[in-house]
Amino acid sequence: MSVPTSHAVRWLPWGPEAFAHARDAGKPILLSISASWCHGCAVMDSVSYADPRVAALIAADLVPVRVDADRRPDVNDRYNLDGWPTTVLLTPSGEMLTGTTYLPPDGLLSMLDEVSRAYATTRDTLDQRAADIATRRRARPRALPLAIDPDLAAPDWLRDLLVRERDIEYGGFGAEGKFLHTAALTAGVRIYAKESSEPLGETISRALDGMAGGGIRDGIDGGFFRYVASREWMRPHTEKMLEDQAAVVRLFLEAGRAFDRPDWIDVARDTIAFVHRTLADQPNGRFFGSQAADEGFYQLPSEALRRTFTSPRVDRTLFTDWTAQAASAWIAAGDLLREPSLAEFGARALDTALVASYRPGEGLAHWVDGGAGVRGLLTDQVYASRALLDLHDATGNPTWSMMAEELMRTALRTLWDDGAGGFFDRPREGADAIGLLVDPRKPLAPNCVAATVLARLAHLTGDADLQQRALETLRGQTTGYRDLGLFGAPYVLAILDMFD
């Protein structure tokens, strides 16, 4: 698949050629981070970037680079400015000059003109300032947190946080919009199953009932949207992501069993059915990435009316980490629902992803769509390894655990931080390691999954080094997870998995 384009701008992909061209031409980079499912991105392409004045200015004074947020999560995580589309101006070395999210034509024209003029007249000063910033940032020391033990009080912290931050009137969390918060709620369900705390149980029940009955769930076509803009669970942002559907399936199944709520199990079944209709190729064993937002379509109040319109576009790209997350959920669903065909489809989809994206010694590619792109990201190695171990547990076949071990040993060789422990999100070398991609990042969720996978592998193999690496990985996340609030829940899940 080619780089997504507007009609007027000739976008270049992220890579050394674009940045070398910017350096040689003495022009700043215009970085646009978009997504196939993003309504605002489509509007900005069709309105702002289609404006002849904007297109002419870009062609004359800037080097335009387009990045798909799903295909390049490493770029998105470093340059995203709290939303899509993200519009960033960079030096040819990849340092930020300024940026924002959506801009109408006049606002975009004003920002681009101001930055291009400033760079043309003060290029040396801006380049030197960027180099100094990068030098200081990369000189920060990293120390191995040997004195920090995993926080075994993390489940108590999350239980109290869930109760404290709940929306008593409408359920869920947040005074304005609401996210699904599947990781926090899944951890809450597992904590509740151990201690039956009444306030926690009420908090979870109100949240799941709000999700199941509110506008964040598509009551006609099925599936869950990513976000709603009101505390009453209304005004959804209407994109549907595979990773969200997988997490919702797992959450409602576990909660349905823990709370004896068959209606929640029905929600999981309905979500599985939506995925099979819309986000999966069942004959070929494959999950798709997302379905695009379309507010007008989802406001249609009946199935009959929707049938008269074209459904929102599905991005049929195979994303390795999302496929692995869905495979884990489907394997669990096959067991919990006593429907082996679900587990079989999850296993087939995982095998499809591995065959298409694996390269010996280099790990898995992040996406597959007529080719494979960006190889060796942490997120793909750890979620695929977890799914392989789930498949091993379900079948007893050692082939799956051996493949999981191979992927994790590759990650240990290519992504491990020898100075401070834990895993970087991407290899620090490579032709596209430009700008902020050179900087080490150790994201919470993939590292917490990595810790649990290493611990499971240590148990299977008896390798004490893998257990030590698991502990070091978790230690490296201990001091920061509480600062993330409910988004720190992956750490709690790791504690529950490793120390329960």
Protein Blocks (a to p, Z undefined) as FASTA:
>chain_A
ZZdddfkbccddedfklmmmmmmnopacddddddfklmklmmmmmmmmmpmklmmmmmmm
pccddddfklmmmlmmmmpghiacddddddfkopafbdcddddfklmmmmmmmmmmmmmm
mmmmmmmmmmmmmmmmmmpccddffkbccdfklmmmmmmmmmmmpcfkngpjdjkbcdfk
lmmmmmmmmmmmmnopaklmmmmmmmmmmmmmmmkbcfkngpjdfbdcbfnopaiafbdc
fklmmmmmmmmmmmmmmnopaklmmmmmmmmmmmmmmmccfknopadfbdcddfklmmpc
bfklmmmpccddddfbdcfklmmmmmmmmmmmmmmnopaklmmmmmmmmmmmmmmmgcgh
klpafbdehiaehehiaklmmmmmmmmmmmmmmnopaklmmmmmmmmmmmmmmmpcfkng
pjdfbdfbdjklghjlmpccddfklmmmmmmmmmmmmmmnopaklmmmmmmmmmmmmmmm
mmnmmmlmmmmmmmmmmmZZ
